[in-house]
Amino acid sequence: VTSEDASSSESSASSQSLRSAYKYILVGAGTASHSALIEIRKHDPDGAVLMIGRERFVPYMRPPLSKELWNADDDAVLTTLHFTNYRGRVQGIEYHSIDEYASKLKCDLILGHDVVELDPDERFVVLDDGRKFAYEKCLLGVGGKPLEVPIVDPSIADRVTTFRSVADFKRLYAASRSGETFAVIGGSFLGSEIAYALSKQTQKSGGDV
């Protein structure tokens, strides 16, 4: 799957014939759940697995969002999400396509939905759309969430963004081509990488960081 059309990922997952109960449920569709799935398959090749993710994308590598994707020469990166790795090869950010998760890793995917209830005694989860799934073992791999600075002036809310997801990358990359001035709050690795990436783009568009 490319993440060109998020709805295509979601519809593919939703059209699967899902069970009512699974041996393993992985809550979160990021690197942690992907890695757990790989290890599960080493020890249990056929146990039923369901992975549930809030984002409408298959599990993907996050580091390229603040690094390699910004080296693209044109806006096609917003649809392909392809980058050139350190070996000089072009690849996508996803670990596997949605078809590979189903056929190769024997994993059902539900994308674009939250788990809103988890009962560890009765061993079931409930999704935001009311669907309920039982499990034998459950992994919570939901990841972190960026700290949001309170916005004093509501009129600028649409010009403030955090940075973590594919949607955040697309929004910020598109904005960087508009010649605007950017302020990056946060000077850790991610803040430094984003400031550098924006500075390269704004040199072309006439903006500033």
Sequence and secondary structure as in RCSB ss.txt:
>XXXX:A:sequence
VTSEDASSSESSASSQSLRSAYKYILVGAGTASHSALIEIRKHDPDGAVLMIGRERFVPYMRPPLSKELWNADDD
AVLTTLHFTNYRGRVQGIEYHSIDEYASKLKCDLILGHDVVELDPDERFVVLDDGRKFAYEKCLLGVGGKPLEVP
IVDPSIADRVTTFRSVADFKRLYAASRSGETFAVIGGSFLGSEIAYALSKQTQKSGGDV
>XXXX:A:secstr
  SS HHHHHHHHHTS   SEEEEEEES SHHHHHHHHHHHHH SS  EEEEESSSS  B SHHHHTGGGG SST
THHHH EEE TTS EEESBSS HHHHHHTS EEEEES  EEEEETTTTEEEETTS EEEEEEEEE          
 S GGGGGG     SHHHHHHHHHHHTTT B      SHHHHHHHHHHHHHHHHHT B 
